Amino acid sequence: MPSEGTTGETYELVPGVPFRLHRTDKSRLSQVDFHNLPFGKVFSDHMFVAEYRNGKWQNFRIEPYRTLQFTPAMIALHYGQIIFEGMKAFRTVDGKPVLFRPEKNIQRMKRSAERMAMPPFPEDLFLAALKELVWLDREWIPPQEDSALYIRPMMFATDEYIGVRPSETYWFIIFTCPVGPYYPEPVRVLIEREYVRAFPGGTGDAKAGGNYGASLMPARRAQQKGYHQLLWTDGHEHRWVEEIGTMNVFFVIDGEVVTPPLTGTILPGVTRDSVITLCREEGIPVAERPIAIEELFAAYEEGKLQDAFGTGTAATITPIAEIAMEREDGTVARILLPPVQERTLSARLKQRLEAIRRGLAPDPFGWVLPAIPERLQSTAQA
Ligand SMILES: Cc1ncc(COP(=O)(O)O)c(C=O)c1O
């Protein structure tokens, strides 16, 4: 394992759980241009790894980020037992590394694991692992606004077996990438009325790899037509709005903030929940309710569609510039949203989230957690 080029130390991840830290002795940090970060292509020095076998998670360690070797008969590669998460660490204005609502991602990954017949990773170890890894690679958190350390936890089935059944062995890995903004400009979306992302009873509310694989071809068709993303609709009628690519979707109609409800076919986004919570706290009317496409077009015609935006960890709050729908006769109906400068609500929500994350505004909901391992908390915070 990771013995070459590393030095090992042993700690307890949480009391009673041994953990080895193998630091790289060749950091790649100096090669990174933090002012020119492509999204998802730069990986920081270390990763957390744990293995599941004989019915329990074990062999907890941090090691240098590296290429892995697996058998081509690995279950994850054939039957899709692979789940992941996406979250971010930030640097506060006084330089502290922090995590944003990590418990929400930990719980969501637990639900994804259960849906995919995988063994959930223990929640206390997950949080401890996040703190260890982000603390170790804290110099990789980009300092500037709109940038962050993206954290990618993942779990996949490793049995060498050809046959459809749940694996008996798994790997759990967390690695990180410093990232800049995901969508640098407002997005143009096409309403999808042929393909479906998720169906009731399916896996749409799990962060399972297959959901994304199945979305690629329809999304590419939209991109070839000049749109950034699809606006997915329900599988029964293609009438009810669901979500966008990797974002939940919000509209402001006549002063009310609306977003589709969590009925099992959309991902319960952490940013979605944060936006709803902030709106409620500010006394802004907000409703989780079904939204029909014709309601959007009617509101637009009547001048009542004031804003539309996507929410997601990668993208934070991204304004929608245009919503397009192809009619059966081949013509296209378009909703053109007001210029971004006029979208006061989404801009304010985005600013407030950013300020909370960076320690520039009060954190009334306790969303921001120091990324400092428990074993170091008394010294690191002093
Ligand atoms: C399909 C999908 N919807 C919505 C979201 C937004 O979720 P969150 O705000 O937790 O990042 C994501 C991103 O994780 C996603 O992949």
PDBQT file of the ligand as one rigid body, heavy atoms in Angstrom, charges set to zero:
ROOT
HETATM    1  C1  LIG A 401     -29.327  15.863  -9.610  1.00  0.00    +0.000 C 
HETATM    2  C2  LIG A 401     -28.950  16.929  -8.645  1.00  0.00    +0.000 A 
HETATM    3  N1  LIG A 401     -29.902  17.770  -8.206  1.00  0.00    +0.000 NA
HETATM    4  C3  LIG A 401     -29.629  18.738  -7.307  1.00  0.00    +0.000 A 
HETATM    5  C4  LIG A 401     -28.361  18.916  -6.805  1.00  0.00    +0.000 A 
HETATM    6  C5  LIG A 401     -28.090  19.989  -5.793  1.00  0.00    +0.000 C 
HETATM    7  O1  LIG A 401     -27.842  19.425  -4.530  1.00  0.00    +0.000 OA
HETATM    8  P1  LIG A 401     -26.900  20.141  -3.469  1.00  0.00    +0.000 P 
HETATM    9  O2  LIG A 401     -27.472  21.484  -3.212  1.00  0.00    +0.000 OA
HETATM   10  O3  LIG A 401     -26.927  19.247  -2.263  1.00  0.00    +0.000 OA
HETATM   11  O4  LIG A 401     -25.549  20.199  -4.065  1.00  0.00    +0.000 OA
HETATM   12  C6  LIG A 401     -27.332  18.073  -7.261  1.00  0.00    +0.000 A 
HETATM   13  C7  LIG A 401     -25.965  18.242  -6.762  1.00  0.00    +0.000 C 
HETATM   14  O5  LIG A 401     -25.534  17.525  -5.905  1.00  0.00    +0.000 OA
HETATM   15  C8  LIG A 401     -27.630  17.049  -8.190  1.00  0.00    +0.000 A 
HETATM   16  O6  LIG A 401     -26.676  16.224  -8.626  1.00  0.00    +0.000 OA
ENDROOT
TORSDOF 0
